[in-house]
Amino acid sequence: MYEHLLLQEEGGIALLSINNPKSLNALNSATLQELNDCLKSLQVRKDIRVVIVTGAGPKAFVAGADISEMVNATPAEGRAMALLADEAFSRLEKMPQVTIAAVNGYALGGGCELAMACDIRIAAESAVFGQPECGLGILPGFGGTQRLARLVGKGRAKELIFTCDRIDAQEAYRIGLANKVVAKDALLDECRAMAGRILSKGSYAISLAKASIESGMDTDLASGLGLEATNFGLSFATHDKKEGMTAFLEKRPADLTDF
Ligand code: CAA
C-alpha cells in the first residue's frame, strides 16, 4: 500500500516502519508525504491506541532528511520540505494515540527529529543520536531547534546542534532524550510491553492527558492549569472514570473501555 513505509497492526498497536533501508531510511519528500497520509488515517482509528515508529533494516532508525534530494533544492523547495515534515511530525505529536519511537540505530538529523516528535523514545544500545545539519551548511529543519531544546534544555540543545556531536544511547538517556535503553534484540518487545501497560489504562483519559501536556507546554502555567482543569472535568463524564473508581473501592481490577 505504501512505497516507503511498512504498517503492521496487532492488538491495538500499529507498528510503522520507515522503509528506505538502502539509504538508511533517509526521509525524502515522498516518504514524508506517505508518513503524513498514514498518520492521518491512523489518528481517527478507535481500534489503534499505540503507534510504534521504527526504521526498517538492522542499522538505522532514520539517518536524516535525504541529502541527495536536498543537494540541488532551492530555498523555496527546502522550506516546502520542512513544512511537509512539520505537518507530519506535528500530527504525530498531537494525535490522540500514544506514540513510541523504537530507536533501533542511527537517529540523525531528521531521524532524531522524528523520534522527538513521538511521546516516548526507547533506544536500543546501538542507537546513535545527533543533529549533524550545521556540518552540511544547514540547520535542523524538521523541528530540531524547537523540540530538542524543549526536551533536553537550551544549553544541551545548542551544544549538540553547534558541534554536530553524535551521542550514544546511554548519553541520550542521561540527558533525557531517551526514556530507556534496552538490548537491541529486546527493543520491539520492550516497546510492545510498554504499549501493553498503556493499553490497560483509560485511553480517553490518556488522550486528554497528552493534549493537556502538549498544549500546556506551548503556553504559560496558568493557562496550562486551566486547560488541565477543563480536561480533568471532562474525564468525569466517562464510563472509565466511574468504572476505574468503583473498581478501586470494590478492590477489584478495573475494566476500562475507551470512554
Ligand atoms: N540522505 C541520503 N542518503 C543517505 C543518508 C541521508 N541522510 N544517510 C545515509 N545515506 C545513504 C548513503 O549515501 C549510502 O548510500 P550509497 O550506499 O548509495 O552510497 C547509504 O545510505 C549507506 O550509508 P553509508 O555508506 O554512509 O553508511 P555508514 O555506515 O558508513 O554511515 C552514517 C552511516 C553515519 C549514518 C552516514 O550514512 C551519515 O552520516 N549519514 C548522513 C547523516 C546526516 O547528515 N543526517 C542529516 C541529514 S540533514 C537533515 O536531516 C536536515 C533536517 O533537519 C531535516
Residues whose N, C-alpha, C, O or C-beta is under 5 A from the ligand:
A	BS01	CAA	K22 S23 L24 A26 A63 G64 A65 D66 I67 S68 Y106 L108 G109 G110 P132 E133 L139 P140 G141 F142
